[in-house]
Amino acid sequence: MLDVLVVDDDFMVASIHTRFVERVGGFRVVGTAATGEHALAEVERLSPDLLLLDVHLPDISGIEVLRRLRAAGNDLGVVVITAAREADTVRAAAAGGAAHYLVKPFAFEDLAERLESFRRAHQALAGVQQADQAHIDAVFAPRAAGREQLPKGLSQETANAVLAALEAAEELSASGCAEAVGISRVSARRYLEHFTDVGRTAVRLNYGTAGRPERRYRLSGR
């Protein structure tokens, strides 16, 4: 069981995130915090495995919380959850060792994917005294840049084409990506979801007049 501390200054948002976490087997929320200083105190008190960390907090920023944790030698997992899209903020989160960066608003499935990814990396070295390359890749592959391992059935050439399409557009739906690249919508969705899982893309839910909201993708940091 992995313990999670939820940090968000909006009580309702923190409540939603808590419910999302507790829908994922193997995770439990052990506390919440509404300020950066409170978050640091709760980390000290509760020793959670994972921090769901907002950037915009009323006292110090989530990025500052992350920096202070690392300066103190605390290597707990951090998933940044925020509306902040500035490239400098994304770079700072990556430099601070955040496992994932999730842009609000998002669906339950978006968070669940990142929690599962964190679990895989967290458990890769459990009970291991000397890691082999497979163990090491399981820890670092989710954050590897430029050399990421694609899931079975996805090709590097098509992945590059999907990224190029995203570079050329502010954001794309799976259908729009499929048309731009010349692949099926289902295939485009698989590539886009993979890039979202590894933090290369972010998702925005576009709510129309009826039906399910459309998922629209953009490169992280835009």
Buried (B, 14 or more C-beta within 10 A) or exposed (E): EBBBBBBBBEEEBBBBBBEBBEEBEEBBBBBBBBBBBBBBEBBEEBEBBBBBBBBEBEEBBBBBBBBBBBEEEBEBBBBBBBEBBEEEBBEBBBEBBBBBBBBBBBBEEBBBBBBBBBBEBBBBEEEEEEEEEEBEBBBEBBBEEEEBEBEEEBEEEBBEBBBEBBEEBEBBBBEBBBBBBEBEBEBBBBBBBBBBBBBBBBBBBEEEEEEEEBBBBBBBBB
